[in-house]
């Protein structure tokens, strides 16, 4: 099983699989932290990118990045 399949299996235990790389669902803080910890053990943090959006209301959200920021790939920093 490759990393993508392992991450998908972890996320499916916590969230609903919407399409290819998109999962959604409701979670409490403890479940969210457990999920992120499991994902961190599987991904290559210098290569993979997992973005988590926590929606607190229709107008506010928190963005958490696990791994590398893909928006920086290809740019000299």
PyMOL commands that place a pseudoatom at each C-alpha (Angstrom):
pseudoatom trace, name=CA, resn=UNK, resi=1, chain=A, elem=C, hetatm=0, pos=[0.000, 0.000, 0.000]
pseudoatom trace, name=CA, resn=UNK, resi=2, chain=A, elem=C, hetatm=0, pos=[1.490, 3.336, -0.995]
pseudoatom trace, name=CA, resn=UNK, resi=3, chain=A, elem=C, hetatm=0, pos=[1.393, 6.563, 1.032]
pseudoatom trace, name=CA, resn=UNK, resi=4, chain=A, elem=C, hetatm=0, pos=[-1.652, 7.929, -0.772]
pseudoatom trace, name=CA, resn=UNK, resi=5, chain=A, elem=C, hetatm=0, pos=[-3.662, 4.808, 0.014]
pseudoatom trace, name=CA, resn=UNK, resi=6, chain=A, elem=C, hetatm=0, pos=[-2.505, 4.878, 3.643]
pseudoatom trace, name=CA, resn=UNK, resi=7, chain=A, elem=C, hetatm=0, pos=[-3.488, 8.530, 4.047]
pseudoatom trace, name=CA, resn=UNK, resi=8, chain=A, elem=C, hetatm=0, pos=[-6.831, 7.882, 2.325]
pseudoatom trace, name=CA, resn=UNK, resi=9, chain=A, elem=C, hetatm=0, pos=[-7.527, 4.976, 4.721]
pseudoatom trace, name=CA, resn=UNK, resi=10, chain=A, elem=C, hetatm=0, pos=[-6.758, 7.177, 7.747]
pseudoatom trace, name=CA, resn=UNK, resi=11, chain=A, elem=C, hetatm=0, pos=[-8.939, 10.033, 6.514]
pseudoatom trace, name=CA, resn=UNK, resi=12, chain=A, elem=C, hetatm=0, pos=[-11.840, 7.682, 5.695]
pseudoatom trace, name=CA, resn=UNK, resi=13, chain=A, elem=C, hetatm=0, pos=[-11.940, 6.664, 9.365]
pseudoatom trace, name=CA, resn=UNK, resi=14, chain=A, elem=C, hetatm=0, pos=[-12.530, 10.289, 10.386]
pseudoatom trace, name=CA, resn=UNK, resi=15, chain=A, elem=C, hetatm=0, pos=[-14.215, 11.974, 7.410]
pseudoatom trace, name=CA, resn=UNK, resi=16, chain=A, elem=C, hetatm=0, pos=[-16.377, 11.354, 4.338]
pseudoatom trace, name=CA, resn=UNK, resi=17, chain=A, elem=C, hetatm=0, pos=[-14.565, 10.829, 1.039]
pseudoatom trace, name=CA, resn=UNK, resi=18, chain=A, elem=C, hetatm=0, pos=[-16.056, 13.356, -1.402]
pseudoatom trace, name=CA, resn=UNK, resi=19, chain=A, elem=C, hetatm=0, pos=[-13.751, 12.890, -4.426]
pseudoatom trace, name=CA, resn=UNK, resi=20, chain=A, elem=C, hetatm=0, pos=[-10.121, 11.986, -5.209]
pseudoatom trace, name=CA, resn=UNK, resi=21, chain=A, elem=C, hetatm=0, pos=[-8.277, 14.182, -2.722]
pseudoatom trace, name=CA, resn=UNK, resi=22, chain=A, elem=C, hetatm=0, pos=[-11.216, 15.804, -0.954]
pseudoatom trace, name=CA, resn=UNK, resi=23, chain=A, elem=C, hetatm=0, pos=[-12.600, 14.725, 2.407]
pseudoatom trace, name=CA, resn=UNK, resi=24, chain=A, elem=C, hetatm=0, pos=[-15.093, 16.535, 4.599]
pseudoatom trace, name=CA, resn=UNK, resi=25, chain=A, elem=C, hetatm=0, pos=[-16.919, 16.086, 7.853]
pseudoatom trace, name=CA, resn=UNK, resi=26, chain=A, elem=C, hetatm=0, pos=[-17.406, 17.278, 11.364]
pseudoatom trace, name=CA, resn=UNK, resi=27, chain=A, elem=C, hetatm=0, pos=[-14.874, 16.568, 14.061]
pseudoatom trace, name=CA, resn=UNK, resi=28, chain=A, elem=C, hetatm=0, pos=[-14.075, 17.498, 17.605]
pseudoatom trace, name=CA, resn=UNK, resi=29, chain=A, elem=C, hetatm=0, pos=[-10.636, 18.791, 18.565]
pseudoatom trace, name=CA, resn=UNK, resi=30, chain=A, elem=C, hetatm=0, pos=[-9.428, 15.447, 19.959]
pseudoatom trace, name=CA, resn=UNK, resi=31, chain=A, elem=C, hetatm=0, pos=[-10.364, 13.537, 16.784]
pseudoatom trace, name=CA, resn=UNK, resi=32, chain=A, elem=C, hetatm=0, pos=[-8.813, 16.210, 14.594]
pseudoatom trace, name=CA, resn=UNK, resi=33, chain=A, elem=C, hetatm=0, pos=[-5.529, 16.054, 16.518]
pseudoatom trace, name=CA, resn=UNK, resi=34, chain=A, elem=C, hetatm=0, pos=[-5.506, 12.219, 16.372]
pseudoatom trace, name=CA, resn=UNK, resi=35, chain=A, elem=C, hetatm=0, pos=[-6.141, 12.290, 12.629]
pseudoatom trace, name=CA, resn=UNK, resi=36, chain=A, elem=C, hetatm=0, pos=[-3.361, 14.824, 12.018]
pseudoatom trace, name=CA, resn=UNK, resi=37, chain=A, elem=C, hetatm=0, pos=[-0.923, 12.820, 14.149]
pseudoatom trace, name=CA, resn=UNK, resi=38, chain=A, elem=C, hetatm=0, pos=[-1.672, 9.621, 12.182]
pseudoatom trace, name=CA, resn=UNK, resi=39, chain=A, elem=C, hetatm=0, pos=[-1.282, 11.425, 8.862]
pseudoatom trace, name=CA, resn=UNK, resi=40, chain=A, elem=C, hetatm=0, pos=[2.040, 12.981, 9.910]
pseudoatom trace, name=CA, resn=UNK, resi=41, chain=A, elem=C, hetatm=0, pos=[3.423, 9.484, 10.604]
pseudoatom trace, name=CA, resn=UNK, resi=42, chain=A, elem=C, hetatm=0, pos=[2.670, 8.410, 7.022]
pseudoatom trace, name=CA, resn=UNK, resi=43, chain=A, elem=C, hetatm=0, pos=[3.468, 11.399, 4.813]
pseudoatom trace, name=CA, resn=UNK, resi=44, chain=A, elem=C, hetatm=0, pos=[6.847, 12.637, 3.668]
pseudoatom trace, name=CA, resn=UNK, resi=45, chain=A, elem=C, hetatm=0, pos=[6.705, 16.125, 5.148]
pseudoatom trace, name=CA, resn=UNK, resi=46, chain=A, elem=C, hetatm=0, pos=[9.304, 17.440, 2.689]
pseudoatom trace, name=CA, resn=UNK, resi=47, chain=A, elem=C, hetatm=0, pos=[7.237, 16.267, -0.314]
pseudoatom trace, name=CA, resn=UNK, resi=48, chain=A, elem=C, hetatm=0, pos=[3.557, 15.655, 0.523]
pseudoatom trace, name=CA, resn=UNK, resi=49, chain=A, elem=C, hetatm=0, pos=[0.979, 18.330, 1.230]
pseudoatom trace, name=CA, resn=UNK, resi=50, chain=A, elem=C, hetatm=0, pos=[-2.204, 17.976, 3.291]
pseudoatom trace, name=CA, resn=UNK, resi=51, chain=A, elem=C, hetatm=0, pos=[-4.360, 21.066, 3.777]
pseudoatom trace, name=CA, resn=UNK, resi=52, chain=A, elem=C, hetatm=0, pos=[-7.030, 21.112, 6.489]
pseudoatom trace, name=CA, resn=UNK, resi=53, chain=A, elem=C, hetatm=0, pos=[-9.692, 23.801, 6.598]
pseudoatom trace, name=CA, resn=UNK, resi=54, chain=A, elem=C, hetatm=0, pos=[-11.553, 24.172, 9.893]
pseudoatom trace, name=CA, resn=UNK, resi=55, chain=A, elem=C, hetatm=0, pos=[-14.793, 26.035, 9.297]
pseudoatom trace, name=CA, resn=UNK, resi=56, chain=A, elem=C, hetatm=0, pos=[-16.021, 27.789, 12.425]
pseudoatom trace, name=CA, resn=UNK, resi=57, chain=A, elem=C, hetatm=0, pos=[-18.784, 29.678, 10.633]
pseudoatom trace, name=CA, resn=UNK, resi=58, chain=A, elem=C, hetatm=0, pos=[-19.722, 30.413, 7.030]
pseudoatom trace, name=CA, resn=UNK, resi=59, chain=A, elem=C, hetatm=0, pos=[-17.411, 33.443, 7.144]
pseudoatom trace, name=CA, resn=UNK, resi=60, chain=A, elem=C, hetatm=0, pos=[-14.405, 32.212, 9.125]
pseudoatom trace, name=CA, resn=UNK, resi=61, chain=A, elem=C, hetatm=0, pos=[-11.998, 29.324, 8.758]
pseudoatom trace, name=CA, resn=UNK, resi=62, chain=A, elem=C, hetatm=0, pos=[-8.570, 28.159, 9.892]
pseudoatom trace, name=CA, resn=UNK, resi=63, chain=A, elem=C, hetatm=0, pos=[-6.098, 26.655, 7.393]
pseudoatom trace, name=CA, resn=UNK, resi=64, chain=A, elem=C, hetatm=0, pos=[-3.584, 24.071, 8.641]
pseudoatom trace, name=CA, resn=UNK, resi=65, chain=A, elem=C, hetatm=0, pos=[-0.835, 22.668, 6.413]
pseudoatom trace, name=CA, resn=UNK, resi=66, chain=A, elem=C, hetatm=0, pos=[0.777, 19.282, 7.033]
pseudoatom trace, name=CA, resn=UNK, resi=67, chain=A, elem=C, hetatm=0, pos=[3.882, 18.718, 4.949]
pseudoatom trace, name=CA, resn=UNK, resi=68, chain=A, elem=C, hetatm=0, pos=[5.166, 21.085, 2.309]
pseudoatom trace, name=CA, resn=UNK, resi=69, chain=A, elem=C, hetatm=0, pos=[3.502, 24.109, 0.745]
pseudoatom trace, name=CA, resn=UNK, resi=70, chain=A, elem=C, hetatm=0, pos=[2.919, 23.148, -2.893]
pseudoatom trace, name=CA, resn=UNK, resi=71, chain=A, elem=C, hetatm=0, pos=[2.400, 26.779, -3.867]
pseudoatom trace, name=CA, resn=UNK, resi=72, chain=A, elem=C, hetatm=0, pos=[6.163, 27.269, -3.344]
pseudoatom trace, name=CA, resn=UNK, resi=73, chain=A, elem=C, hetatm=0, pos=[7.242, 24.422, -5.648]
pseudoatom trace, name=CA, resn=UNK, resi=74, chain=A, elem=C, hetatm=0, pos=[9.145, 25.582, -8.659]
pseudoatom trace, name=CA, resn=UNK, resi=75, chain=A, elem=C, hetatm=0, pos=[10.140, 28.873, -7.081]
pseudoatom trace, name=CA, resn=UNK, resi=76, chain=A, elem=C, hetatm=0, pos=[13.561, 29.763, -5.773]
pseudoatom trace, name=CA, resn=UNK, resi=77, chain=A, elem=C, hetatm=0, pos=[13.197, 30.948, -2.216]
for i in range(1, 77): cmd.bond("trace and resi %d" % i, "trace and resi %d" % (i + 1))
show_as sticks, trace
zoom trace
